[in-house]
Amino acid sequence: MIKVKKQYTVSELGKRNNNEDNFGYVHGTTFVVCDGVGGSNMGEVASELTVKTFIDAFNKNPNADASDVLKLAEFNISDHIVKHPNLEGMATTLTFSQIKDNGVYLAWVGDSRIYQFRGGEIIFQTADHSWVNEALRSGIITPSEAINHPKSNIITRAIQGSQKPTKVDSCLLTNIKKGDIFLHCTDGVLESWTNEDLSALFLSLKEPEAIIAKIRLECLQNSKDNFTAIIYQIEDTNLANTNKVTPLNVFDTIPIKGSMNNTFPISPIPQKSSKNKKFVILASLVVLAIIPTTIFLTSLYFNYKENETDKIKNESGLRKEKNEPNPDALQNNSAKDQIKNSTVSPTREESNLPATNLPNIKETKPESKISQTVPPTEKTNNNENSKKQDPAEKNKKKSTKPKIIFSGKKVKEEAI
């Protein structure tokens, strides 16, 4: 069982006129931070609705699935837009964590992040759903180009409503030790803190309260955007050191603003779907089946040709032994005799006879028949053989209920 010390929070305007960030938590169990998107379209409403939806859902059912709660949050946003059409276009990011008996369950959408620190070292970090991160992963840009990229504010996933559904990434962290500190933060915090700076901060300061105070001071000076953070520390755990991140155990790289050297391996990268794997396996089996079949049919064809050629040669040899004339040769000889016996009249210049007395003789060319090396039956057999080959080619194809805390003014405190 995992126990959590008291959590600490901060949420400020930065250099903005309004704060679109929202957060909420159930002491010691559930934590949510959202960054509203939309500006004049009231992104703070979307973030507030999402925070409330996740807190309420997991407080009622601790075993709820993040994907199902996401759909409920999207429905609530769409329903609010129907009642208030002027809010069309509002959206929000999400970071969510829940303390379970066997680990810490995380879920996230967009570029807000969750970190796990141990002795100043980043043990885990969520992967941003942003244009820059996905372009980096795809090789479109380099890590040096990703730093302070002009498109760094573009996110590829956000909670916008049922009309524009999105996906949530989730995982269960089981490598949890006493003293580990978790940080939820919006991108306004990351304007002032690089991964290298955060590691140094968590290494130098051991108490979460001191850490959150330092983060606030730095962001007040340097962050233009709203900034929000929640920090909580693991007080005790009975979990074994499994060093696992489930369901995936793979790595990604996130560009860190302000430093070319601050890239950190994180989890997870979505793997290829099982449908794609099945397709690749099926295609491989088809190719493996076609290749030997093609080789076998080709060898049959050439063997047949060779046998027919030998047969013709044998027949010719028999005729010579019996002194029997070759029918084709006889036809050729008769054609030659016709040529020899035919008389051709001289031209008008060569003859003294008048042109009218010239015999009307037309020069005829004998029809020569070239002996075929393959008898007529070969074409039939070849056609049948090709027909047999066609199908192969076609086949290629706790006991007391804790108090819920919300950051938004519009959400009333409720006793659970």
C-alpha positions as CSV (number, residue, x, y, z in Angstrom):
1,M,0.0,0.0,0.0
2,I,1.2,3.5,-0.9
3,K,0.8,6.5,1.5
4,V,1.2,10.1,0.4
5,K,2.4,13.1,2.5
6,K,0.5,16.4,2.3
7,Q,0.3,17.8,-1.2
8,Y,1.3,21.4,-2.2
9,T,-0.1,23.5,-5.0
10,V,0.4,26.7,-6.9
11,S,-1.5,28.4,-9.7
12,E,-0.8,31.9,-10.9
13,L,-1.6,34.2,-13.9
14,G,1.9,34.8,-15.1
15,K,1.8,37.7,-17.5
16,R,-1.8,36.9,-18.6
17,N,-5.0,38.7,-17.8
18,N,-6.9,35.6,-16.8
19,N,-6.0,32.2,-15.5
20,E,-7.1,29.3,-17.7
21,D,-5.4,26.7,-15.6
22,N,-7.4,24.6,-13.1
23,F,-6.5,21.9,-10.6
24,G,-8.2,19.6,-8.0
25,Y,-7.4,16.8,-5.7
26,V,-8.7,14.3,-3.1
27,H,-6.2,14.3,-0.3
28,G,-3.7,11.5,-0.6
29,T,-5.4,9.7,-3.5
30,T,-6.3,11.7,-6.6
31,F,-4.7,14.7,-8.4
32,V,-5.7,16.6,-11.5
33,V,-4.2,19.6,-13.4
34,C,-5.6,21.0,-16.6
35,D,-4.5,23.9,-18.8
36,G,-7.4,25.5,-20.6
37,V,-7.1,26.4,-24.3
38,G,-9.1,28.9,-26.2
39,G,-8.4,32.4,-25.0
40,S,-11.5,34.5,-25.6
41,N,-13.4,31.2,-25.9
42,M,-13.0,30.6,-22.2
43,G,-10.5,27.8,-21.9
44,E,-10.8,28.0,-18.1
45,V,-14.4,26.6,-18.4
46,A,-13.2,23.6,-20.3
47,S,-10.4,23.0,-17.8
48,E,-12.7,23.4,-14.8
49,L,-15.3,21.0,-16.2
50,T,-12.6,18.4,-16.9
51,V,-11.1,18.7,-13.4
52,K,-14.5,18.3,-11.8
53,T,-15.4,15.3,-14.0
54,F,-12.3,13.4,-13.2
55,I,-12.3,14.1,-9.5
56,D,-16.0,13.1,-9.1
57,A,-15.7,10.0,-11.3
58,F,-12.7,8.5,-9.6
59,N,-14.0,9.5,-6.1
60,K,-17.2,7.5,-6.8
61,N,-15.4,4.6,-8.5
62,P,-11.6,4.3,-7.7
63,N,-11.3,1.6,-10.4
64,A,-12.7,3.7,-13.2
65,D,-10.9,3.7,-16.5
66,A,-9.4,7.0,-17.7
67,S,-10.7,6.5,-21.3
68,D,-14.3,6.2,-20.0
69,V,-14.0,9.3,-17.8
70,L,-12.5,11.2,-20.7
71,K,-15.6,10.5,-22.8
72,L,-17.7,11.8,-19.9
73,A,-15.6,15.0,-19.7
74,E,-16.1,15.5,-23.5
75,F,-19.8,15.0,-23.1
76,N,-19.9,17.6,-20.3
77,I,-18.0,20.1,-22.4
78,S,-20.2,19.6,-25.5
79,D,-23.4,19.9,-23.3
80,H,-22.0,23.2,-21.9
81,I,-21.3,24.5,-25.4
82,V,-24.9,23.7,-26.5
83,K,-26.1,25.9,-23.7
84,H,-23.5,28.6,-24.3
85,P,-22.7,28.6,-28.1
86,N,-20.2,31.5,-27.6
87,L,-17.8,29.0,-25.9
88,E,-17.4,26.9,-29.1
89,G,-13.7,26.2,-29.5
90,M,-12.7,25.9,-25.9
91,A,-10.5,23.0,-25.0
92,T,-8.1,21.8,-22.3
93,T,-5.1,19.6,-21.6
94,L,-5.1,17.0,-18.8
95,T,-2.8,15.4,-16.2
96,F,-4.2,12.9,-13.8
97,S,-2.7,10.6,-11.2
98,Q,-4.3,8.2,-8.7
99,I,-2.6,6.3,-5.9
100,K,-3.5,2.6,-6.0
101,D,-2.4,-0.4,-3.9
102,N,-0.2,-1.7,-6.7
103,G,1.2,1.6,-8.0
104,V,0.5,5.1,-9.3
105,Y,-2.0,5.3,-12.2
106,L,-1.4,8.1,-14.6
107,A,-3.3,9.6,-17.6
108,W,-2.6,12.6,-19.7
109,V,-3.7,14.6,-22.8
110,G,-1.7,17.5,-24.4
111,D,1.5,19.1,-23.3
112,S,1.0,19.4,-19.5
113,R,3.4,17.0,-17.8
114,I,3.8,14.6,-14.9
115,Y,7.3,13.9,-13.4
116,Q,8.5,11.3,-10.9
117,F,11.7,12.4,-9.1
118,R,14.0,10.3,-6.9
119,G,17.0,12.0,-5.4
120,G,16.9,14.7,-8.0
121,E,16.8,12.2,-10.9
122,I,13.9,12.1,-13.3
123,I,12.6,8.5,-13.1
124,F,9.6,9.1,-15.3
125,Q,8.1,11.8,-17.5
126,T,5.1,11.8,-19.7
127,A,5.3,12.3,-23.4
128,D,3.9,15.6,-24.8
129,H,1.2,15.5,-27.4
130,S,2.6,18.4,-29.3
131,W,3.7,19.2,-32.9
132,V,7.3,19.6,-31.9
133,N,7.5,16.3,-30.0
134,E,5.9,14.3,-32.7
135,A,8.0,16.0,-35.4
136,L,11.1,15.1,-33.4
137,R,10.0,11.5,-33.0
138,S,9.3,11.3,-36.7
139,G,12.7,12.7,-37.7
140,I,11.2,15.8,-39.3
141,I,13.3,18.1,-37.0
142,T,16.4,17.6,-34.9
143,P,16.7,18.0,-31.1
144,S,18.5,21.3,-31.7
145,E,15.7,22.6,-34.0
146,A,13.1,21.5,-31.4
147,I,14.4,23.9,-28.8
148,N,12.3,27.1,-28.8
149,H,10.7,26.0,-32.1
150,P,8.1,28.5,-33.4
151,K,5.5,25.7,-33.3
152,S,6.2,24.7,-29.7
153,N,2.8,26.0,-28.6
154,I,0.9,23.7,-31.0
155,I,-0.6,20.7,-29.3
156,T,-1.9,17.6,-31.2
157,R,-4.3,16.4,-28.6
158,A,-6.8,18.3,-26.4
159,I,-10.2,17.7,-24.7
160,Q,-12.6,19.6,-26.9
161,G,-15.9,17.8,-26.6
162,S,-17.8,14.8,-28.0
163,Q,-17.8,16.3,-31.5
164,K,-14.0,16.2,-31.6
165,P,-13.1,13.1,-29.5
166,T,-9.5,12.5,-28.5
167,K,-7.4,9.7,-26.9
168,V,-5.8,9.6,-23.4
169,D,-2.5,8.0,-22.8
170,S,-2.3,6.1,-19.5
171,C,0.1,3.8,-17.6
172,L,0.6,2.2,-14.2
173,L,3.9,3.1,-12.4
174,T,5.1,0.3,-10.1
175,N,8.6,1.4,-9.5
176,I,7.6,3.5,-6.5
177,K,9.9,4.1,-3.5
178,K,9.6,6.0,-0.2
179,G,10.7,9.6,-0.8
180,D,9.7,9.7,-4.5
181,I,8.2,13.1,-5.4
182,F,5.6,13.6,-8.1
183,L,5.1,16.9,-10.0
184,H,2.1,17.8,-12.1
185,C,2.6,21.0,-14.1
186,T,1.3,23.1,-17.0
187,D,3.6,24.4,-19.8
188,G,3.8,27.8,-18.0
189,V,6.1,26.1,-15.4
190,L,8.3,24.7,-18.2
191,E,8.8,28.2,-19.6
192,S,11.0,28.9,-16.5
193,W,12.3,25.4,-15.7
194,T,14.2,23.0,-17.9
195,N,14.6,19.3,-17.0
196,E,18.2,20.0,-15.9
197,D,17.0,22.9,-13.6
198,L,14.2,20.7,-12.1
199,S,16.6,17.9,-11.4
200,A,19.0,20.3,-9.6
201,L,16.1,21.8,-7.6
202,F,14.7,18.5,-6.5
203,L,18.2,17.3,-5.5
204,S,19.1,20.5,-3.5
205,L,15.7,20.8,-1.7
206,K,14.2,17.7,0.0
207,E,10.9,19.2,1.2
208,P,8.0,19.5,-1.3
209,E,6.9,22.8,0.4
210,A,10.2,24.4,-0.3
211,I,10.3,23.1,-3.8
212,I,6.9,24.5,-4.7
213,A,7.8,27.9,-3.3
214,K,11.0,28.0,-5.4
215,I,9.1,27.0,-8.5
216,R,6.6,29.8,-7.9
217,L,9.2,32.5,-7.4
218,E,11.0,31.6,-10.6
219,C,7.8,31.4,-12.7
220,L,6.6,34.8,-11.4
221,Q,9.7,36.3,-12.9
222,N,10.1,34.4,-16.1
223,S,6.8,32.8,-17.2
224,K,4.5,34.7,-19.6
225,D,1.8,32.0,-19.5
226,N,-0.4,30.9,-16.6
227,F,1.5,28.3,-14.4
228,T,0.1,25.7,-12.2
229,A,1.7,22.8,-10.3
230,I,0.9,20.1,-7.7
231,I,3.6,18.3,-5.7
232,Y,3.2,15.3,-3.5
233,Q,5.7,12.9,-1.9
234,I,5.4,9.2,-1.3
235,E,5.6,8.7,2.5
236,D,5.6,4.9,2.6
237,T,5.2,1.9,0.2
238,N,5.2,-1.8,0.5
239,L,5.8,-2.3,-3.2
240,A,8.8,-4.2,-4.5
241,N,11.3,-2.5,-6.7
242,T,10.1,-3.9,-10.0
243,N,11.5,-1.1,-12.2
244,K,8.5,-1.4,-14.5
245,V,6.2,1.0,-16.3
246,T,3.1,-0.8,-17.5
247,P,1.6,-1.4,-20.0
248,L,4.5,-0.2,-22.1
249,N,8.3,-0.3,-21.4
250,V,9.7,1.8,-24.3
251,F,11.3,5.2,-24.7
252,D,10.7,8.6,-26.2
253,T,12.6,11.8,-26.3
254,I,11.2,15.2,-25.5
255,P,12.8,18.5,-26.5
256,I,13.7,20.6,-23.5
257,K,13.4,24.4,-23.9
258,G,16.6,26.3,-23.3
259,S,19.2,23.5,-23.5
260,M,20.3,21.2,-26.3
261,N,21.6,18.7,-23.8
262,N,18.4,18.3,-21.7
263,T,16.8,15.5,-23.5
264,F,15.5,12.6,-21.4
265,P,14.2,9.1,-22.2
266,I,10.6,8.7,-21.2
267,S,7.8,6.3,-21.7
268,P,5.7,5.3,-23.6
269,I,5.7,5.3,-27.4
270,P,2.6,3.7,-28.8
271,Q,3.4,0.4,-30.5
272,K,2.0,-0.8,-33.7
273,S,-1.5,-2.2,-33.5
274,S,-2.1,-5.9,-33.5
275,K,-4.0,-5.5,-36.8
276,N,-0.9,-4.2,-38.5
277,K,1.1,-7.1,-37.1
278,K,-1.4,-9.6,-38.4
279,F,-1.4,-8.0,-41.8
280,V,2.4,-8.2,-42.0
281,I,2.4,-11.8,-41.0
282,L,-0.2,-12.7,-43.5
283,A,1.6,-10.9,-46.3
284,S,4.8,-12.6,-45.4
285,L,3.1,-16.0,-45.6
286,V,1.6,-15.2,-49.0
287,V,5.0,-14.2,-50.4
288,L,6.7,-17.3,-48.9
289,A,4.0,-19.4,-50.6
290,I,4.2,-17.7,-54.0
291,I,8.0,-17.8,-54.4
292,P,8.4,-21.6,-54.3
293,T,5.2,-22.1,-56.4
294,T,6.6,-19.8,-59.0
295,I,9.9,-21.6,-59.1
296,F,8.2,-25.0,-59.3
297,L,6.0,-23.9,-62.2
298,T,8.9,-22.3,-64.0
299,S,10.9,-25.5,-63.7
300,L,8.0,-27.5,-65.1
301,Y,7.7,-25.2,-68.1
302,F,11.3,-25.5,-69.0
303,N,11.4,-29.2,-68.5
304,Y,8.4,-29.5,-70.8
305,K,10.1,-27.3,-73.5
306,E,13.3,-29.4,-73.2
307,N,11.3,-32.7,-73.6
308,E,9.5,-31.4,-76.6
309,T,12.7,-30.3,-78.2
310,D,14.2,-33.7,-77.6
311,K,11.1,-35.4,-79.1
312,I,11.4,-33.4,-82.2
313,K,15.1,-34.2,-82.6
314,N,14.3,-37.9,-82.1
315,E,11.6,-37.8,-84.8
316,S,14.0,-36.1,-87.2
317,G,16.6,-38.8,-86.5
318,L,14.1,-41.6,-87.3
319,R,13.2,-40.1,-90.6
320,K,16.8,-39.9,-91.7
321,E,17.4,-43.5,-90.7
322,K,14.3,-44.6,-92.8
323,N,15.2,-42.2,-95.6
324,E,11.7,-40.7,-95.4
325,P,11.4,-37.2,-96.8
326,N,10.4,-34.5,-94.5
327,P,7.0,-33.1,-95.5
328,D,8.1,-29.5,-94.9
329,A,11.2,-30.1,-96.9
330,L,9.1,-31.4,-99.8
331,Q,7.0,-28.3,-99.8
332,N,10.1,-26.1,-99.8
333,N,11.6,-28.1,-102.7
334,S,8.4,-27.9,-104.8
335,A,8.4,-24.2,-104.2
336,K,11.9,-23.9,-105.4
337,D,11.1,-26.0,-108.6
338,Q,8.3,-23.6,-109.4
339,I,10.7,-20.7,-109.3
340,K,13.2,-22.5,-111.6
341,N,10.6,-23.4,-114.2
342,S,8.9,-20.1,-114.3
343,T,9.8,-17.8,-117.2
344,V,10.1,-14.1,-116.6
345,S,9.7,-11.7,-119.6
346,P,12.4,-9.1,-120.2
347,T,11.6,-5.4,-119.6
348,R,10.5,-3.1,-122.4
349,E,14.0,-1.8,-122.8
350,E,15.5,-5.3,-123.2
351,S,13.0,-6.6,-125.7
352,N,12.5,-5.7,-129.4
353,L,8.9,-6.7,-129.3
354,P,6.3,-4.0,-128.8
355,A,4.9,-3.7,-125.4
356,T,1.5,-5.0,-126.5
357,N,2.9,-8.3,-127.5
358,L,4.5,-9.0,-124.2
359,P,3.0,-12.0,-122.5
360,N,1.0,-11.1,-119.4
361,I,3.0,-13.0,-116.9
362,K,3.1,-12.1,-113.3
363,E,6.0,-12.9,-111.1
364,T,4.9,-15.1,-108.3
365,K,6.7,-15.7,-105.1
366,P,6.5,-19.2,-103.7
367,E,4.8,-19.6,-100.4
368,S,7.6,-20.9,-98.2
369,K,6.7,-22.8,-95.1
370,I,9.3,-22.6,-92.3
371,S,9.4,-25.8,-90.3
372,Q,8.4,-25.2,-86.7
373,T,10.6,-26.3,-84.0
374,V,7.7,-26.9,-81.7
375,P,4.6,-28.8,-82.9
376,P,1.1,-27.2,-82.8
377,T,0.3,-29.2,-79.6
378,E,2.9,-27.1,-77.8
379,K,0.8,-23.9,-78.0
380,T,-2.1,-25.8,-76.5
381,N,0.1,-27.1,-73.7
382,N,1.6,-23.7,-73.1
383,N,-1.8,-22.1,-72.9
384,E,-3.0,-24.8,-70.5
385,N,0.2,-24.3,-68.5
386,S,-0.3,-20.5,-68.3
387,K,-3.8,-21.0,-67.2
388,K,-2.6,-23.2,-64.4
389,Q,-0.2,-20.6,-63.5
390,D,-2.8,-17.8,-63.3
391,P,-4.3,-18.8,-59.9
392,A,-0.9,-18.6,-58.2
393,E,-0.4,-15.2,-59.5
394,K,-3.8,-14.1,-58.3
395,N,-3.1,-15.3,-54.8
396,K,-0.2,-12.6,-54.3
397,K,-2.5,-10.5,-53.2
398,K,-9.8,5.6,3.2
399,S,-12.7,4.8,5.9
400,T,-13.6,8.6,6.2
401,K,-14.3,10.4,3.0
402,P,-11.7,13.1,2.2
403,K,-12.6,16.6,1.2
404,I,-12.3,17.4,-2.5
405,I,-10.4,20.6,-3.4
406,F,-10.9,22.5,-6.6
407,S,-9.0,25.5,-7.8
408,G,-11.8,27.1,-9.8
409,K,-14.0,29.6,-8.2
410,K,-17.0,28.3,-10.1
411,V,-16.8,24.9,-8.5
412,K,-18.1,24.7,-5.0
413,E,-16.4,22.6,-2.3
414,E,-18.3,19.4,-1.7
415,A,-18.1,17.0,1.1
416,I,-17.7,13.4,-0.2
